Amino acid sequence: MVKDLNGLSPAGLRERLAAIGEVAGDGSGQPPRPHEFDLYLEGRWQRWRFGAALTGAADPAERLDVALLQRHVLAPMFGIENPRTSQRLGFVGGIRGPGELERLVEAGEAACAFALHPTGIEELMAIADAGGIMPPKSTWFEPKLRDALFCLPL
């Protein structure tokens, strides 16, 4: 969730988003495919799709939706350069669902919210196999295993 629109109007934000992708229809807060994201703004969800030219990076970590959102939306449109430290950006874990994002926006705690397709295990393995590091906010997996409950020899 983003706490303010960085001086953009809702229409201005949608216009900027249209420059990097396209509207894919009404959203639900649960995008069904990679490279799609849902935006909650002005009381409704809208589904967006990143343009094909943005999704073909050689580095598997750069193809993740969270990396695309950071590079093409959060940094240039909202001025959020570091998602780890920005006070204007908040994270809501997937288990809390789109209803929590809606609640936070409606309560005025955020100006808008983005919902991303979950990172898949195949994506995680491709990044690990390439010796990469997962970007911030990309490692939320459910269900979480309890620490020290299972040990597997490698």
Secondary structure, 3 states (H helix, E strand, C coil): CECCCCCCCHHHHHHHHHCCEEEEEECCCCCCCCCEEEEEECCEEEEEEECHHHCCCCCHHHHCHHHHHHHHHHHHHHCCCCCCCCCCECCCCHHHHHHHHHHHHHCCCCCEEEEECCCCHHHHHHHHHCCCCCCCCCCCCCCCCCCCCCCCCC
